[in-house]
Amino acid sequence: MPHVHRTHAQARAEMTEGILRAGRAQLAERGADKLSLREIARELGVASSAVYRYVSSRDELLTVLLIDSFTSLADAVEASVAGLESSPAERLRTIAESMRAWGLEHPAQWALLYGSPVAGYSAPETTVSSGIRVMRLVAEILAQGSRSASAPGLSAEYEKALRDAIEETGLAMDPSTLAEALVAWMSLVGVISGEVFGQLGAELAAFGQESLDREVRSICQRFGLS
């Protein structure tokens, strides 16, 4: 058979996908704190130096896997509401259910995103844009509601930090609404994590969806969404 010549771009794309595939497998098998570039090289059948040309360290591999996982989650969630003509409450419910489905299908990647921090690793700013895609969707829906004026006030320092975040992300909401939206976001992640990480116990493990439904209804009530 004639030799098929690959372009540099094709070779790079294949190597990048191979590293991601092997990295995801290691996440599932041993967790983020035990990733090994040398083992990835052995699995791909290349010299370690070939892998290091694409990812220079374990931390860089973690960053690549973080962005890949955030992107995969956001793509799935955005696809679930694309073209969906429904109320804000129904859109929020659809987003939450899509997050849960992705987390249950990709528990190791969910753990990388929302589980315990990896010792010695700090995510760089390059992960932010992919990392806030789903949270932005949720916040924009919540901003459409009529939140109760009884929410607690903000310290001057927290309000300034929230205003900085609003300016940086371009979210169309006031600091108080963003503060409440962040709490709602963390509650959604927490409920899903409880199921993904098996924290509900054997007796309640079958009620993850019902728990999420209750949390979504509670959030909708707090924000006056219908």
N, C-alpha and C positions, 0 to 999 in steps of 0.2 A: 504494500500500500504506500502511496506517496506520503511524504512527511508533511504534516499540516503545520505551517508556520504561524505562530501566535504573535500578535503585536505586543509591544511592551504594556500597553493599557490592558489587554486581555490577560496577560500573565499576572499583572498586578491585581486585577480584579479577582482572579482565581485564587491567588495567594491570600488576599484579604478575606475572601469568603471562607477559605479553608481555616484560617486562624480563628475567625468568628465561630465557625461550626465546632472546632475543637475546644474553643474557650467555653462555649455554651455547655458542651458535654462535661467539661471539668466542673463547671458550676453545679451541674446536677449531681455529679458523682461525689464531689468532695467539698464544695463550698468555695466562696470567693477568696478566703484567706489562704487557700492551698493551691492556687493557680501556679502552673509551671510552664514557662516558655520552652524549656528543653524538652518536656514531654510532648508539647504541641508539635515541636519540630520532628520528633521521632514519629509521631502519628502521621504527619504529613509526608514523611520520608525525605526530609531535606535537612541540611546542616543547620545548626542553631543560628549561625550567622545570617542565614537567609531570613529567618523569622525576625531576628533583631533589626533587620533593615526596615521592617514594617512597624514593629512595636519594640521599643528599646528597653522596656522594663515591665515588671509585673504591674506597676501602677499605671503605666500607659495602656496595658492590656485591660485593666479594670475600667479605665476611662472609655476605651473603645466599646467594651461590653455594656457599660452604663448607657452610652448614647444609643447603641443598637437596641437595648431593651426599652428605653424610654420611647424611641421611635416606633418600635413594634407595637407597644401599648397604645400610643397616641394614634397610630394609623388605624388600629382596630376600633378604637373608640370613635374616631372621626367618621369612619366608614359606617358605624352603626346609626349615626344621626344624619348622615348626608342625605339631603332631600326629604328629611322627615318633617312633615307639616303637622305639628302638634303643639300642645301647651308647654310652657316652660317646665311645669311639674313632670310631664311625660318625658320631655327631653332629658331632664335630670335623672329620672328613673332608668331610661335607656342607657345613659352614660354609665350609671352605677352598675347596671347589670352587665354591660360590656366589660367594665373594669374587672368585675368578679370573674367573668368567664375567662378573660385573659390570664388573670392570676392563678386560677385553678389549672389552666392548661400549661402555664409556665411558672411553676412554684419557685424554682431556683432563681429565675430572673426577677420575679416579684420580690424575693428575699434580698436580692442585690439592690433593688430600688428602695425598698421600704423596711428591710429587716435591720439587724444590728450593724452598726458601722464596722468597716474592715479596719483592723488595728494598723495604724501607721499610714493610712491612706486618707487624703483629703481631695474631694472631687474638685476639679478645676472649673473655671468659668465657662469653658467650652461645653459643659454639660447642661448649662442653664436653659438655653433656648429649647432643647428637646425635652428637658425635664419639666417645664411648666406648661407644655401644650395642653394636657388634659386638665390641669388645675385652672388654666385660663378659661377653658370651656365651662367648667363648673362655676367659676366666679362670675362670668358674663351672664349666665342664667340667673344666678342669685341676685345680681344687680337689678334684674327686671322686677323683683318683688317689692313688697312694701314692708320692710323690716320694722319691728317694734321699736319705738323710741326708748324703751326701758332697758336697752342694752347698757352695760357698764361703760363708764368713760375710759378714755385712754390717757396714759401718762404722756407727758410732753415728748419724752424720748421715743416711746413707741409710735406716737403719731408721726413724728419726723421720719422714722424708719419706714413707716407705711407710705408716707408721701413720696419718699425716695423710690420705693418699690413701684408705686403707681407711675411715676415719671419714667422709670426705666422700662417698664413693661407696656406702658400705654393703655393700661386698664382704665375704663371709663367708670370710676366709682370713687366715693370718698373714703378716707382712711377708716372710719368706723365700720362701714360696710365691708371693706376688705378684711378687717380684723375678724368680723363674724364669719366671713366666707372662708378664711383660713381655718377657723375652728370646725366649720362644717366639712371642709375638705379632709382635715385630719380624722374626723369621725368616720367618714366613708372609708378611708384607707385603713383605719383601725378595725372596723367591722370585717372588712374583706380579709385583712391579715389574720384575724382571729380564726377564720375558717381555713385559709391557706396553710397556716402554721399549725393547725390541729389544736388550737387553744380552747376550743369549745367543749372538749371532752367527748367521750364515746356517746353519752346520753343525748347531747345536743348537736352532734356533728351533722346531723341531717337537716338542721334548721338554719343553715347559713343564709339561704335565700330569704327566708322569712325575717331573719334578723336584719338583713340589708333593707328589705322592704319597709320595716318599721323605722329604720333610721332615715330613709329617704322621706317618708311621710312626716317625720318629726322636723326635718330640715325645711320641708315645704311649708309646714305650719309656721315655723319661726320666721320665714322670709315672706310669708303671704303669697306663696305661689299656688296657682291652680291650673 
